[in-house]
Amino acid sequence: MKRHLLLGTVILLGLGGYASDLFADDQEALKAFGTVQKVFQSPRCQNCHIPGDSPLQFDAGIPHAMSVVRGMDGKGAAGLPCATCHAESNPPASYGPHAPPGAPHWSLPPAAHKMAWIGLPPDRLCAMIKDRASNGDRDFAALIKHVSEDKLVLWGWNPGAGRAPVPVPHDIFVTQFKLWADAGGPCPVAGG
C-alpha cells in the first residue's frame, strides 16, 4: 500500500512538473502572439484586411479615394483593378507623399476569405488567423511562408514615403510568429 502511495505521489509530482513546463511554453507563445497581433493590427496590414469591400489608406485608415472596391478576387472592380494605380514597386520619393504605393500582386484578400481583423479582440484575431476556412486554407507552415516571403506582406516594412512601416522589425515578427505557431497557436482567453 505504501509503495502504491509513493509511486502515485512520484507520478503526480512528475505530471505537475510537466504541466508547469507546458504552461510556461503557452505563456511564451501567448506573449509571442502579442507581437503577431501588434503587426496584424497595424495600419500597413489592417488597411487591406477589412470587413467591408472598400480598402482603407494612410496611417489613419481613411476610406480609399475614388470609391475603390475589393472585387471578387481581391484585385479590384472590373474596369478599375488595383494595378491601374498600384505598380509592382513603390514610386520614387520625388513623386510625393501621396503617390500610390506599389508591391507585387497588389490586392486585398479575396471576398471569400477577407481575413478582416480591424478592432478584433486578441482571442478572436487568434482564432481567425488559424481558421483555414477563412485564411485561404493555410496551415501553420503556409502562414509562416506567407508572412516570411510574400512580397506584398514584406511591403509593410518598406511602405514608401509618408507611411509608417509595421512597428515591429520583420525578423522579430517572423521569429515570434514561429514561436507561437510551434506551440500550436494558443489563443488568449476572451476578456483576459
Secondary structure, DSSP 4 states (H G I P E B T S, - for coil): -HHHHHHHHHHHHHHHHHHHHHHHHHHHHHHHHHHHHHHHTSHHHHTTS-SSSS-EETTTTEEPGGG----TTSSEETTEEGGGT--SSPPPGGG-TTSPP--TT--PPPGGG----TT--HHHHHHHHH-TTTTTS--HHHHHHHHHH-HHHHHTTS--TT-PPPSS-HHHHHHHHHHHHHTT---PPTT-
